[in-house]
Each structure stands twice: as C-alpha cells, then as structure tokens.
Amino acid sequence: MFLLSIRFYFFIICNLFFFVKCNQSSLDSLDLTTNPDIIIKNCTIGELCTDSINSTSVHYYSVQYYFNPATAIRLTTSMKYDIKQNDPVLVVVRQIRGVVSWTLPYAFSNGMLYTSVARILCLFNEVNRTRPHTSTIFVEISTSNPDLIDYSIQLDNTTEYLLETGVERSFTVSPAMPVYYKFIFP
C-alpha cells in the first residue's frame, strides 16, 4: 500500500512537471494571470503553514499522514480579509477517492462572511478504511485576485471523532466549521 502511495505521488509530481514544462514556451504570449506558476509546498500534520498568494501562482501542498480508523483529519484554512477584495481564495482538497472545495471568505446564505473554514475530511475517501496505513492529501490554493492575500492552512488529527453511547460530547459549530462524528450502531 505504501508503494502504491509513492507511485501515485510520483505520478502527480511528474504530471505537474510536464504540464509546467510544456507550458513554459507559451509564457511569453500569455499573461501570468491566465497561466499561473505552480508552486509545490510541503506541510505536515499539526504544522501551521502560512503564505501569500495572488493570481500569478497556484500553491500545491502534499501532506502525508498516518491514517487510523479511530481518528479523522481536520483541515483549517484562514485568510486575512480586506473588504476591497473582489476575488476569493479557492481551496481544493483531494484525497484518494474524493474532492472537496470551498472559498475564502466563505459566504453563508444570510450574508455572513467567514475568514476561517474548517472541514473534517471524509474517512470513506480512503482506499482502506479499516486498517491503519500511510496516505496523502493534496491541497490546492489559488485565486484570481491580482493583489497578494495572506492565508494559512493546518491539518490536525482529531481524536474526538467517534461517538459512543453514554459519553457526553460538547462542541461549537458554525456554518464555516461544521462538526461530524462517526457512530456505529450497536
């Protein structure tokens, strides 16, 4: 399984490399806003990764982690918001079997804007959901805004993911930070 993860990671990197290499010849004829630079970054579980982005680049994070069926991965994204910004930051998260995306700021239907968004990544997007193994999450950060926007991402293991009968849980939720639990019916 580890070898399969490495092959998949290598495949993604090679495709990104060839995509960038093939497009280098056309950079002179295209504006950078239509052909942004691809920047590959590393991040680890528990690490707060901060950077700035604008329309001239796309940031890709590759995060390897040890999957355990009793825990879940929570991705928290934040940005510094300026009311003059018209173009949001787009966050796309790819797992082996699934994709989820959102924008920063996150606009809720009542008009509220949230500059921080957190999601628990679905464990059912894992190849093997019953045994511990090493897996990789890919996070893409992009924007069409020409001005630099500061952002941060952080992935954490959440151990309070399983619900049990007779055990109380206390939590806070918002439209931008929902909470999910796993419960196995007896």
N, C-alpha and C positions, 0 to 999 in steps of 0.2 A: 504494500500500500504506500509506503514511504517512497519507493522508487517511482510509482505512478504519480505521486505529487510532484516529485522533482521533474519528471518528464513533462508534466502539464505546465509547471512553472517555466521550464526551459522553452517550451513551445510558445508560450505567451511572450516571453522576452524576445525570442527570435522573430516572431511576427511583428512586434513593435519596432525592432531594429530595422527589419527590411522595409516596413512601412515608412519609417523616418528616412532611411537611406534612399528609397525610391522617390520620395518627395523633395529631397534636397535640391534637385535640379530645377524644380518649379518654384523655389522660394523667391527668386528674383522677380518672377512675373506676378506673384500673388502677395497680397498684403498679409502681414502676420496675424491679423485678426481672423482671416479665413483659413489659415494654415498654421496653427499654433505649435510651438515647440513642445515636445513630450519630455517630461522630466520624471524619472523613476526615483522614488524615495523609499527608504526603509523605516519601519516603525515596529515596535514590539508591544506586546500586551502590557498594559499598565503605564506605558510611556505617553506623555503629553507631547504631541508633535504639532508645532506651530510653524506657520509660514505665511507668505503673502502671494496673491495670485491676481493676474489680470488676463485680458483676452489673448495675450501673446504666448501663453503656455497652458498646458494641461498637466496636472500632477497625478502620478500613479503611485499608490502605496501598496506594497506587498507585505502582508503580515502573516507570518507563520505562527501557529499556536497548537497546543496540545488539546485535542478535543476529548472531553469527558462527558458522558451522557447525563451526569448529575449536575452539570453546570451549563451556563449559557454565556454567550459573548454579547456585551452591551457596547455599542458604538455611540459615542457622544461627539457631536460636531457643534462648533460655535463660530461666530464671526463678530467682528466689530462693525456695527451697522451705522450708516450715515443716511439721513433722510433724503439726501440728494442722489443716492444710488438708485438707478433705474433697473439695472440688470442683476439678478440674483446669482448666488453661487450654487452650482449644481453638484450634488453629491450622489454618486452611483456606487453601490456596493455589490460586488459579485462574489458569490460562493460557488461551490462546485455545481450545484443544481438550482441555483436561483439568483435573481437580481432584485434589488430594492433601490429606490431612489427618492430624493426629496430636494427641496431648495432651501437655501438660507438667504434671507429670513423666510421662515415658514409662515405663510399667511393662512390663518384659520378663517372659516366662513363668516365669523362675526366681525372681521376686520382686524382682529388682533394679530400683531407680528411678533414672532418668537425668534430670537437670535441664537438660541441653543436648541438643538434637536437631538434626541437620543432614541435609539431603536435597539431592541433585543433581536439579534439575528436568529433566524429560524433554524433549529437543530434538524428539522426534516429536510433541509437542503444539503445535509452531509451525506456522503456516499455510504458510510456505515454508521448508523445511529445507535448501535447497541454496544459497541466496544470502543475503548479509548484509542485514539490514533492522532497522527500529526496531520494538520490541514492548513490551507492557505486561504486568506481573504484578500481580495483586491478592492481597493478604494480609489475611485477616480474623483478628483476635484477640478472643476472647470467653471469658467464664467465668460460671458461676452462683454463684460464691463471693461472699458479701457483703463480705468483707474485701479490702482493696487488695493486689494481688500485683504485684511488680516483675517486668518482663520486658524482653527485648531481642531485636531481630531484626537480621540483617545479611545482605545479598546480595552475593556476590562472583563475579567471573568466575574460573573455574578453567581454566587453560590445559593442565594435565596430564590431559586428558580422553581423548585419542586414544592407543591402544596401537599400537606398531609392532614388527615383528619385529626381534630383535637389540638392542632397547633395554630395559634393566632398569628396573623400577619398584619403589620401596619405599614402603609405606604402612601405616597403622594403621587398623583398623576396630573398631567396636563395634556392638552391636545398635541403638543410637541414632544412630550415624553411619556408615552403610554407604558404600562407595566403589564407583562404577560407572565403567566405561570403555567407549569405543567402539572397535571393531576392525573393519576392513574386510578380509575375507579376500582374499588375492591370487589 
